[in-house]
Amino acid sequence: MNTPLVQMKDIEKHFASVIALGGVSLDVYAGECHCLLGDNGAGKSTFIKTMAGVHKPTKGTITFEGQEMNFSRPRDAMDAGIATVYQHLAMIPLMSVTRNFWMGNEPTKKIGPISVMDFEKANAITMSEMKKMGINLREPNQAVGTLSGGERQTVAIARAVYFGAKLLILDEPTSALGVRQTANVLANVDRVRNQGIAVVFITHNVRHAMAVGDRFTVLNRGKTLGTAKRGEITPDELQNMMAGGEELATFEGSSGDAV
């Protein structure tokens, strides 16, 4: 591996007297899937929102493609090439797949002096990009609300890739999905990585992380517990780190003594 695409170094985030992040560091390389694991309240959401420009770090530096960044809003991160697919997808269920795919970036054509949306182009590209991700739509005009959770995730991922994402952040993309839909999303993560795009995969599911991850970083109470490469750590070790490590072992030991 050469220079990381993105480096988050000693990131702290304070909300008044509450320290949400206490000095977290993470680097991600192009073409890798870096899994960020942690239980609820570990600081995962705050950390990715800092990476995505939603929060400004209280301390620490963000370097992207070798340049230090100072994102003041999500649009700054998007313009740099950082796309985020949040757990609660920003889609309008009653609108078509095409409309959701192109929202804010609609292609236009001239009809006399008037510019209108070029639906022929938009529909063709939408169908093509979704097919690349393994989804064959009945038609591009079907409402997003008629798609499964996994298919809606795929729309968001395909949209981010088409519009030039260099780093794709996925926030708990498999948390509410069934087995087949989860498999489709994990396959899409692999497709994206194989295109040379960096992926940050946020999850609390060790099995899903182990299925696609190249490296694994565990957060606990706003701090990094460590990073390991694939093959250097077992699922049980990852689970133990997420659950509290020595604290959990101590609790289980004391419980046994009490009995």
C-alpha positions as CSV (number, residue, x, y, z in Angstrom):
1,M,0.0,0.0,0.0
2,N,1.2,3.5,-0.8
3,T,-0.2,6.8,0.5
4,P,-3.6,6.6,2.2
5,L,-6.5,8.2,0.4
6,V,-7.7,9.6,3.6
7,Q,-6.1,10.0,7.0
8,M,-8.0,11.0,10.2
9,K,-5.4,11.8,12.9
10,D,-6.1,12.3,16.6
11,I,-9.7,13.4,15.9
12,E,-11.5,14.8,18.9
13,K,-15.1,16.0,19.0
14,H,-16.6,17.7,22.0
15,F,-20.2,18.6,22.5
16,A,-20.1,21.1,25.3
17,S,-18.7,19.0,28.2
18,V,-19.3,15.7,26.5
19,I,-16.3,14.1,24.7
20,A,-17.8,12.0,21.9
21,L,-14.4,11.3,20.3
22,G,-11.2,11.3,22.4
23,G,-8.4,11.2,19.8
24,V,-9.4,8.7,17.1
25,S,-7.0,7.9,14.2
26,L,-7.9,6.0,11.0
27,D,-6.5,5.7,7.5
28,V,-8.1,4.3,4.4
29,Y,-6.5,3.3,1.1
30,A,-8.0,3.3,-2.4
31,G,-9.4,-0.1,-3.3
32,E,-9.8,-1.4,0.2
33,C,-12.7,-1.9,2.5
34,H,-11.9,-0.7,6.0
35,C,-14.5,-1.8,8.6
36,L,-15.2,0.4,11.5
37,L,-16.7,-1.6,14.3
38,G,-18.2,-0.7,17.7
39,D,-21.2,-1.2,19.8
40,N,-23.9,1.4,20.2
41,G,-22.5,4.6,21.7
42,A,-18.9,3.7,20.7
43,G,-18.6,6.9,18.6
44,K,-19.0,5.4,15.1
45,S,-21.7,7.8,13.9
46,T,-19.9,10.9,15.3
47,F,-16.6,9.8,13.6
48,I,-18.1,9.2,10.2
49,K,-20.1,12.5,10.3
50,T,-16.7,14.2,11.0
51,M,-15.2,12.5,8.0
52,A,-18.3,13.5,5.9
53,G,-18.2,17.2,6.8
54,V,-21.3,17.2,9.1
55,H,-19.2,17.9,12.2
56,K,-16.1,19.9,12.4
57,P,-13.5,18.2,14.6
58,T,-12.6,20.0,17.9
59,K,-9.1,18.8,17.4
60,G,-7.1,16.7,14.9
61,T,-6.5,16.7,11.2
62,I,-8.2,15.2,8.1
63,T,-6.0,14.6,5.1
64,F,-7.5,13.6,1.8
65,E,-5.3,12.7,-1.3
66,G,-2.3,14.2,0.5
67,Q,-3.9,17.6,1.3
68,E,-5.2,18.7,4.7
69,M,-9.0,19.3,4.5
70,N,-11.1,21.7,6.6
71,F,-14.7,20.6,5.7
72,S,-17.2,23.1,6.9
73,R,-20.3,21.4,5.5
74,P,-21.2,18.0,3.8
75,R,-21.0,19.6,0.3
76,D,-17.3,20.2,0.8
77,A,-16.7,16.5,1.5
78,M,-18.9,15.5,-1.4
79,D,-17.0,17.9,-3.8
80,A,-13.7,16.3,-2.6
81,G,-15.1,12.8,-3.5
82,I,-16.4,11.5,-0.2
83,A,-19.9,10.1,-0.5
84,T,-21.9,8.8,2.5
85,V,-24.8,6.4,2.5
86,Y,-26.5,6.8,5.8
87,Q,-28.5,4.1,7.6
88,H,-31.7,6.1,7.1
89,L,-31.5,6.7,3.3
90,A,-32.2,10.2,2.0
91,M,-34.8,9.0,-0.6
92,I,-38.3,9.9,-1.4
93,P,-40.4,6.6,-1.5
94,L,-43.1,7.9,-3.8
95,M,-40.6,9.2,-6.4
96,S,-39.2,7.0,-9.2
97,V,-35.8,5.3,-9.0
98,T,-34.6,7.6,-11.8
99,R,-35.7,10.7,-9.9
100,N,-34.0,9.5,-6.7
101,F,-30.8,8.5,-8.6
102,W,-30.4,11.9,-10.2
103,M,-31.8,14.1,-7.4
104,G,-29.9,17.4,-7.6
105,N,-27.9,16.4,-10.6
106,E,-30.6,16.0,-13.3
107,P,-29.5,15.9,-16.9
108,T,-31.2,18.5,-19.1
109,K,-31.9,19.2,-22.7
110,K,-33.3,22.2,-24.6
111,I,-36.7,22.3,-26.0
112,G,-36.7,25.7,-27.7
113,P,-35.7,28.2,-25.1
114,I,-36.7,25.9,-22.2
115,S,-34.4,23.5,-20.4
116,V,-36.2,20.3,-19.2
117,M,-35.0,17.1,-17.7
118,D,-33.7,14.6,-20.2
119,F,-35.6,11.6,-19.1
120,E,-34.5,9.3,-21.9
121,K,-30.8,9.8,-20.9
122,A,-31.6,9.6,-17.2
123,N,-33.6,6.4,-17.5
124,A,-31.0,4.7,-19.7
125,I,-28.2,5.5,-17.3
126,T,-30.2,4.6,-14.2
127,M,-31.0,1.1,-15.6
128,S,-27.4,0.6,-16.8
129,E,-25.9,1.6,-13.4
130,M,-28.3,-0.5,-11.4
131,K,-27.6,-3.5,-13.7
132,K,-23.9,-3.2,-13.0
133,M,-24.8,-3.5,-9.3
134,G,-26.8,-6.7,-9.9
135,I,-30.3,-5.2,-9.9
136,N,-32.5,-5.6,-12.9
137,L,-35.3,-3.0,-12.5
138,R,-38.7,-3.7,-14.0
139,E,-38.6,-0.1,-15.2
140,P,-36.8,3.1,-14.1
141,N,-40.1,4.8,-13.3
142,Q,-41.1,2.4,-10.5
143,A,-41.3,4.1,-7.2
144,V,-38.3,3.6,-4.8
145,G,-40.8,2.6,-2.1
146,T,-41.6,-0.6,-4.1
147,L,-37.9,-1.7,-3.8
148,S,-36.6,-3.9,-1.0
149,G,-34.2,-2.4,1.6
150,G,-31.2,-3.9,-0.1
151,E,-32.3,-2.6,-3.5
152,R,-32.7,0.9,-2.0
153,Q,-29.2,0.6,-0.6
154,T,-28.0,-0.3,-4.1
155,V,-29.6,2.8,-5.6
156,A,-27.7,4.9,-3.1
157,I,-24.4,3.1,-3.7
158,A,-24.8,3.1,-7.5
159,R,-25.6,6.9,-7.4
160,A,-22.5,7.6,-5.4
161,V,-20.2,5.6,-7.7
162,Y,-21.7,7.1,-10.8
163,F,-21.1,10.6,-9.6
164,G,-17.4,10.0,-8.9
165,A,-17.0,9.0,-5.3
166,K,-13.4,8.2,-4.4
167,L,-14.4,7.2,-0.8
168,L,-17.7,5.6,0.0
169,I,-18.9,5.6,3.6
170,L,-21.6,3.0,4.4
171,D,-23.4,3.5,7.7
172,E,-24.7,0.2,9.0
173,P,-25.9,-0.8,5.5
174,T,-27.0,-4.3,6.5
175,S,-28.5,-3.6,9.9
176,A,-32.2,-4.0,8.9
177,L,-31.8,-6.5,6.0
178,G,-32.6,-10.1,5.5
179,V,-30.0,-12.7,4.5
180,R,-30.4,-12.4,0.8
181,Q,-30.5,-8.6,0.8
182,T,-27.5,-8.5,3.0
183,A,-25.6,-10.8,0.6
184,N,-26.5,-8.4,-2.3
185,V,-25.2,-5.4,-0.4
186,L,-21.9,-7.2,0.6
187,A,-21.5,-8.1,-3.1
188,N,-21.9,-4.5,-4.0
189,V,-19.2,-3.5,-1.5
190,D,-16.9,-6.0,-3.3
191,R,-17.8,-4.5,-6.7
192,V,-17.1,-1.0,-5.5
193,R,-13.7,-2.0,-4.0
194,N,-12.7,-3.7,-7.2
195,Q,-13.2,-0.4,-9.0
196,G,-10.5,1.1,-6.9
197,I,-12.9,3.0,-4.7
198,A,-12.1,3.1,-0.9
199,V,-14.9,1.9,1.3
200,V,-15.5,2.6,5.0
201,F,-18.0,0.0,6.2
202,I,-19.5,0.9,9.6
203,T,-21.1,-2.0,11.4
204,H,-21.6,-3.8,14.7
205,N,-22.0,-7.1,12.9
206,V,-18.6,-9.0,13.0
207,R,-19.8,-11.6,10.5
208,H,-20.6,-9.0,7.9
209,A,-17.3,-7.2,8.5
210,M,-15.3,-10.3,8.1
211,A,-17.1,-11.1,4.8
212,V,-15.8,-8.0,3.1
213,G,-13.2,-6.3,5.2
214,D,-9.5,-5.8,4.4
215,R,-8.8,-4.1,7.7
216,F,-10.7,-3.7,10.9
217,T,-10.7,-0.8,13.4
218,V,-12.6,-1.1,16.7
219,L,-14.0,2.0,18.5
220,N,-15.0,1.9,22.2
221,R,-16.2,4.9,24.1
222,G,-14.8,7.3,21.6
223,K,-11.4,5.8,21.3
224,T,-9.6,3.4,19.0
225,L,-8.8,0.0,20.5
226,G,-6.7,-1.0,17.5
227,T,-6.6,-1.8,13.8
228,A,-5.9,-5.3,12.3
229,K,-5.5,-6.7,8.8
230,R,-7.5,-9.6,7.5
231,G,-6.0,-12.8,8.8
232,E,-4.5,-11.1,11.9
233,I,-7.6,-11.3,14.0
234,T,-10.4,-13.8,14.5
235,P,-14.1,-13.0,14.7
236,D,-14.2,-13.9,18.4
237,E,-11.3,-11.5,19.1
238,L,-13.1,-8.7,17.2
239,Q,-16.3,-9.4,19.1
240,N,-14.5,-9.4,22.4
241,M,-12.9,-6.0,21.6
242,M,-16.3,-4.6,20.7
243,A,-17.9,-6.0,23.9
244,G,-15.4,-4.5,26.3
245,G,-12.4,-6.9,26.2
246,E,-10.9,-7.3,29.7
247,E,-13.8,-5.5,31.3
248,L,-16.2,-8.2,29.9
249,A,-13.9,-11.0,31.0
250,T,-13.6,-9.6,34.5
251,F,-17.4,-9.3,34.8
252,E,-17.9,-12.8,33.6
253,G,-15.3,-14.1,36.1
254,S,-16.9,-12.2,39.0
255,S,-20.3,-13.5,38.0
256,G,-19.0,-17.1,38.1
257,D,-17.4,-16.5,41.5
258,A,-20.7,-15.2,42.8
259,V,-22.5,-18.4,41.7
